Amino acid sequence: MPARTSSEVVLINPPLSGGDVTAKLNICTPPLGLAYIASYLREHGHKVTIIDTQVDPFSGDALIQTVQNANLIGITSSAPTYNAAIVLANLIKHSCKDATIVIGGPQATYLDSDCLARSRADAVVRGEGEITMLEIADALTYSKVPQALYDIDGITYRSNDEILKNEDRRLLRNLDEFPFPARDLLPMDRYKPPKSTGVISSRGCPFRCIFCASSKLNGKKFRRRSAHDVFSEVSELVRKGYEHISMLDDNFILDTHRVFEFADLVEDHQLKFDWSCTARVDLIDDELLARLHEVGCNGLFFGVESSSNETLEIIKKGFKTDQVLEAFDILKDHSMTTTASFMIGLPGDNAEKVKDTIDFAKTLNPDFAMFSITTPYPGTELYENIDNYDIEITLDDWSNFTLTKPVVKTSMLSTRDLQRWFVKAYCSYYLRFSYLKRAVKRKQIGFIFTPLWRGLVQAAATRAHRLKTRKA
């Protein structure tokens, strides 16, 4: 057999639990992380295929047939897909023994040794995967595992009976060096909402929220793509027919100079499209909001989380409730759709504080309120120092870590309490007469009540199952 001059790579997005919050909202987004890796590998001469089982389910036999000619198979993982990623790795290795299988993504990054202990994968790619995957793909053209993995930073790998951890990979500072995600390798017409997609314009987060692992995964330094590079990708997407674009950064507006530069490019080129972005309540002002709206930004997402200054300090949000109130007061003068997230069961929460947070959400009155149950993900300070926060994990099945299922309890709130408050939060917020009136006027009833009804049905089914189990 002639020596390979390039690798044949298959990248896989595992199936997602139906309890995931995005599934409840009927939202399914493309795996841009895999698409970035694919474009980088392809740019350097490797053949790449992406399989997204979340929109294109595969039977075991069909999957094996698709990957059988690949010499490198990469599987991403989040908490809810971690178990599925391990199952896929074992299934593929059973039939494709000569293929090199790696698992990446945030969950595998933080549980690298556990991942290799539980799976037949050859290695874990930790952190950002583009350069690491390229080095693996290049090495496999002239060497075999484990020799090919010895000198590659950013991986944990198996060598005989040992699990070895190489040095962390240094993060690429100039993100403009990466080509745009290979969306052409994805079934883009299958994602929801239709004619909508996301753009990642930066990586890294300088903030310290204890429930978020972003700064550990992508670094604490804010690394930005240039406004010109972001505009080039956006304009390409608009030419292809996308009508709405979501900026998926942790905080798109962190660098206001870049935001205004991007806005100028949109205006100068008369690019017409709707878009939305993430923001922080302590970083907005009238000038910024006006400029965003002028160039088509019609939606902002804010992580508010709690009505308690004490709780905000514990979770290290970096702002106080008076700043939240001031921001939403400013927003009243701008015609932009607002979404705010709130968490139930944070450290220090009791029934009174949870009720106050729900009432605070009603006071702010965003167009959409997203309530989630506090979930300690690996890589977060909350998970790593959980004993310091009066939180106990009650379930060890990662597929339940979806933000909609209680997987913890505290000394003041049981798992049943958390589930009840979660349902109550959604019902009391969205079933207000004033909100229903506004939703009818804006023709948002269908968008709101489909996921709300699904959630109520699931809650009822869960309660019925518990009662049945108790009687058995």
JOTAPE-V809162 format. One record per residue. N is the residue number from 0. RES is the residue in one small letter. PHI is phi as a letter, one per 20 degrees, with the letter a starting at -180 (999 if undefined). OMEGA is omega in whole degrees, -180 to 180 (999 if undefined). BURIAL is + if it has 24 or more other ideal C-beta (glycine too) atoms within 12 Angstrom, else -. Layout:
n	res	phi	omega	burial
N	RES	PHI	OMEGA	BURIAL
N	RES	PHI	OMEGA	BURIAL
This chain:
n	res	phi	omega	burial
0	m	999	-179	-
1	p	f	179	-
2	a	f	178	-
3	r	f	172	+
4	t	d	176	-
5	s	b	178	-
6	s	e	171	+
7	e	d	-169	+
8	v	d	171	+
9	v	d	178	+
10	l	d	-172	+
11	i	c	171	+
12	n	d	-174	+
13	p	f	178	+
14	p	f	-175	+
15	l	d	176	+
16	s	f	178	+
17	g	f	180	-
18	g	e	-179	+
19	d	f	-175	+
20	v	f	180	+
21	t	f	178	+
22	a	f	179	+
23	k	f	-179	+
24	l	e	-179	+
25	n	m	178	+
26	i	d	176	+
27	c	c	-173	+
28	t	d	-179	+
29	p	f	179	+
30	p	f	-174	+
31	l	f	177	+
32	g	g	177	+
33	l	f	-179	+
34	a	f	175	+
35	y	f	178	+
36	i	f	-179	+
37	a	f	-178	+
38	s	f	-179	+
39	y	f	177	+
40	l	f	-178	+
41	r	f	178	+
42	e	f	-179	-
43	h	d	168	+
44	g	n	180	-
45	h	e	178	+
46	k	e	-173	+
47	v	c	172	+
48	t	c	174	+
49	i	d	174	+
50	i	d	177	+
51	d	d	-176	+
52	t	f	180	+
53	q	f	177	+
54	v	d	-177	+
55	d	c	-176	+
56	p	g	180	-
57	f	d	167	+
58	s	f	180	-
59	g	g	-179	-
60	d	f	-179	-
61	a	f	179	-
62	l	f	180	+
63	i	f	180	+
64	q	f	-178	-
65	t	f	-174	+
66	v	e	-168	+
67	q	f	-180	-
68	n	e	-178	-
69	a	f	174	+
70	n	d	176	+
71	l	c	-179	+
72	i	c	179	+
73	g	d	-179	+
74	i	c	179	+
75	t	e	-180	+
76	s	b	166	+
77	s	d	179	+
78	a	g	-178	+
79	p	f	-179	+
80	t	d	-174	+
81	y	f	-180	+
82	n	f	180	+
83	a	f	179	+
84	a	f	179	+
85	i	f	177	+
86	v	f	180	+
87	l	f	-180	+
88	a	f	-180	+
89	n	f	180	+
90	l	f	-177	+
91	i	f	-179	+
92	k	f	179	+
93	h	f	-177	-
94	s	d	-177	-
95	c	c	-171	+
96	k	f	-177	-
97	d	e	-180	-
98	a	f	173	+
99	t	e	-178	+
100	i	d	177	+
101	v	c	176	+
102	i	d	180	+
103	g	c	-178	+
104	g	n	-175	+
105	p	f	-176	+
106	q	f	179	+
107	a	f	179	+
108	t	g	-175	+
109	y	e	179	+
110	l	c	-172	+
111	d	f	-179	+
112	s	f	178	-
113	d	f	-179	+
114	c	f	180	+
115	l	f	178	+
116	a	f	-176	-
117	r	e	-175	+
118	s	c	175	+
119	r	d	177	+
120	a	f	-180	+
121	d	e	-176	+
122	a	b	171	+
123	v	d	174	+
124	v	e	-177	+
125	r	e	176	+
126	g	m	-178	+
127	e	f	-166	+
128	g	d	-171	+
129	e	g	-174	+
130	i	f	180	+
131	t	f	180	+
132	m	f	177	+
133	l	f	-180	+
134	e	f	177	+
135	i	f	-179	+
136	a	f	178	+
137	d	f	-177	+
138	a	f	-178	+
139	l	f	177	+
140	t	f	-179	+
141	y	c	-178	-
142	s	b	180	-
143	k	d	174	-
144	v	f	3	+
145	p	e	-177	+
146	q	g	-177	-
147	a	f	-172	+
148	l	d	-172	+
149	y	g	-169	-
150	d	d	-176	-
151	i	e	177	+
152	d	f	174	+
153	g	n	179	+
154	i	c	166	+
155	t	d	-173	+
156	y	b	-178	+
157	r	d	174	+
158	s	c	-172	-
159	n	l	-179	-
160	d	e	-178	-
161	e	d	171	-
162	i	d	-174	+
163	l	d	-177	-
164	k	d	178	-
165	n	f	180	+
166	e	f	174	-
167	d	f	177	-
168	r	e	175	+
169	r	f	-177	-
170	l	f	177	+
171	l	f	-177	+
172	r	e	-177	-
173	n	e	-177	-
174	l	f	177	+
175	d	f	179	-
176	e	f	179	-
177	f	e	173	+
178	p	f	178	+
179	f	f	180	+
180	p	g	-178	+
181	a	e	180	+
182	r	f	179	+
183	d	f	178	-
184	l	e	-178	+
185	l	d	176	+
186	p	f	-170	-
187	m	f	180	+
188	d	f	-177	-
189	r	e	-176	-
190	y	e	-176	+
191	k	c	-3	+
192	p	f	180	-
193	p	f	179	-
194	k	l	180	-
195	s	c	177	+
196	t	b	-178	+
197	g	d	176	+
198	v	c	176	+
199	i	d	-174	+
200	s	d	179	+
201	s	b	175	+
202	r	c	179	+
203	g	n	-179	+
204	c	b	-178	+
205	p	e	-178	+
206	f	e	-166	+
207	r	c	-177	-
208	c	g	-172	+
209	i	f	-178	+
210	f	e	-175	+
211	c	d	-178	+
212	a	d	-174	+
213	s	g	-176	+
214	s	f	178	+
215	k	f	-179	+
216	l	f	-174	+
217	n	d	178	+
218	g	n	-180	+
219	k	e	178	-
220	k	e	179	-
221	f	f	179	+
222	r	d	-173	+
223	r	d	165	+
224	r	f	179	+
225	s	f	178	-
226	a	g	180	+
227	h	f	-179	-
228	d	f	178	+
229	v	f	180	+
230	f	f	179	+
231	s	f	179	+
232	e	f	-179	+
233	v	f	-178	+
234	s	f	177	+
235	e	f	179	-
236	l	f	179	+
237	v	f	177	+
238	r	f	-180	-
239	k	e	174	-
240	g	o	177	-
241	y	f	-175	+
242	e	d	179	-
243	h	c	-180	+
244	i	c	178	+
245	s	d	173	+
246	m	e	-168	+
247	l	e	180	+
248	d	g	172	+
249	d	f	179	+
250	n	b	-175	+
251	f	f	-172	+
252	i	e	-176	+
253	l	g	177	+
254	d	d	-175	+
255	t	f	177	+
256	h	f	179	-
257	r	f	179	+
258	v	f	180	+
259	f	f	177	-
260	e	f	177	+
261	f	f	179	+
262	a	f	178	+
263	d	f	179	-
264	l	f	178	+
265	v	f	-179	+
266	e	f	-177	-
267	d	f	-179	-
268	h	e	178	-
269	q	l	179	-
270	l	e	-176	+
271	k	d	177	-
272	f	a	175	+
273	d	e	178	+
274	w	b	180	+
275	s	b	-178	+
276	c	b	176	+
277	t	e	-178	+
278	a	b	174	+
279	r	c	-176	+
280	v	f	-178	+
281	d	e	-179	+
282	l	c	-178	+
283	i	d	173	+
284	d	b	-176	+
285	d	f	-177	-
286	e	f	-180	-
287	l	f	-178	+
288	l	f	179	+
289	a	f	-179	-
290	r	f	177	+
291	l	g	-178	+
292	h	f	-180	+
293	e	f	-177	-
294	v	d	168	+
295	g	n	178	+
296	c	f	-176	+
297	n	d	-179	+
298	g	b	178	+
299	l	c	178	+
300	f	d	179	+
301	f	c	171	+
302	g	e	-178	+
303	v	e	171	+
304	e	m	-174	+
305	s	b	176	+
306	s	e	-175	+
307	s	d	176	+
308	n	f	178	-
309	e	f	179	-
310	t	f	178	+
311	l	g	178	+
312	e	f	180	-
313	i	f	-177	+
314	i	e	173	+
315	k	m	177	+
316	k	f	177	+
317	g	n	172	+
318	f	b	-179	+
319	k	c	-174	-
320	t	f	179	+
321	d	f	175	-
322	q	f	176	+
323	v	f	180	+
324	l	f	179	-
325	e	f	-180	-
326	a	f	-179	+
327	f	f	173	+
328	d	f	176	-
329	i	f	-177	+
330	l	f	180	+
331	k	f	-178	-
332	d	e	-177	-
333	h	c	-175	+
334	s	e	-180	-
335	m	c	177	+
336	t	f	-179	+
337	t	d	174	+
338	t	c	179	+
339	a	c	180	+
340	s	d	-180	+
341	f	c	-177	+
342	m	d	-179	+
343	i	d	179	+
344	g	n	177	+
345	l	f	177	+
346	p	g	-179	+
347	g	n	180	+
348	d	f	166	+
349	n	c	-177	+
350	a	g	-178	-
351	e	f	-179	-
352	k	f	178	+
353	v	f	177	+
354	k	f	179	+
355	d	f	179	+
356	t	f	177	+
357	i	f	178	+
358	d	f	178	-
359	f	f	177	+
360	a	g	179	+
361	k	f	178	+
362	t	f	178	-
363	l	f	175	+
364	n	l	175	+
365	p	f	178	+
366	d	f	178	+
367	f	c	175	+
368	a	d	179	+
369	m	d	178	+
370	f	d	177	+
371	s	c	178	+
372	i	e	-179	+
373	t	g	-175	+
374	t	c	-178	+
375	p	e	-180	+
376	y	e	174	+
377	p	g	-178	+
378	g	n	179	+
379	t	e	175	+
380	e	f	179	+
381	l	g	-180	+
382	y	f	-174	+
383	e	f	-180	-
384	n	c	-170	-
385	i	f	-179	+
386	d	f	-180	-
387	n	e	-172	-
388	y	d	177	+
389	d	l	178	-
390	i	c	179	+
391	e	c	176	+
392	i	f	-176	+
393	t	d	179	+
394	l	c	179	-
395	d	d	176	-
396	d	e	-174	-
397	w	f	-180	+
398	s	f	178	+
399	n	e	-178	+
400	f	e	-171	+
401	t	d	-176	+
402	l	m	179	+
403	t	d	179	+
404	k	d	179	+
405	p	f	178	+
406	v	d	180	+
407	v	c	168	+
408	k	b	176	+
409	t	c	179	+
410	s	f	-177	-
411	m	d	-178	-
412	l	c	177	+
413	s	e	176	-
414	t	f	178	+
415	r	f	177	-
416	d	g	-178	+
417	l	f	179	+
418	q	f	180	+
419	r	f	180	+
420	w	f	178	+
421	f	f	179	+
422	v	f	-179	+
423	k	f	-180	+
424	a	g	-179	+
425	y	f	-178	+
426	c	f	-176	-
427	s	f	179	+
428	y	f	-171	+
429	y	e	-180	+
430	l	e	173	-
431	r	f	-180	-
432	f	g	-178	-
433	s	f	-180	-
434	y	f	180	+
435	l	f	179	-
436	k	f	180	-
437	r	f	-179	-
438	a	f	177	-
439	v	f	-179	-
440	k	f	-178	-
441	r	e	178	-
442	k	l	-179	-
443	q	d	-175	-
444	i	g	-178	-
445	g	f	-179	-
446	f	f	-177	-
447	i	f	-168	+
448	f	e	176	-
449	t	f	178	-
450	p	f	180	+
451	l	f	178	+
452	w	f	178	-
453	r	g	-180	+
454	g	f	-180	+
455	l	f	178	-
456	v	f	179	-
457	q	f	180	+
458	a	f	179	+
459	a	f	179	-
460	a	f	179	-
461	t	f	179	+
462	r	f	180	-
463	a	f	179	-
464	h	f	-180	-
465	r	f	179	-
466	l	f	180	-
467	k	f	-180	-
468	t	f	-179	-
469	r	f	-179	-
470	k	f	-175	-
471	a	f	999	-
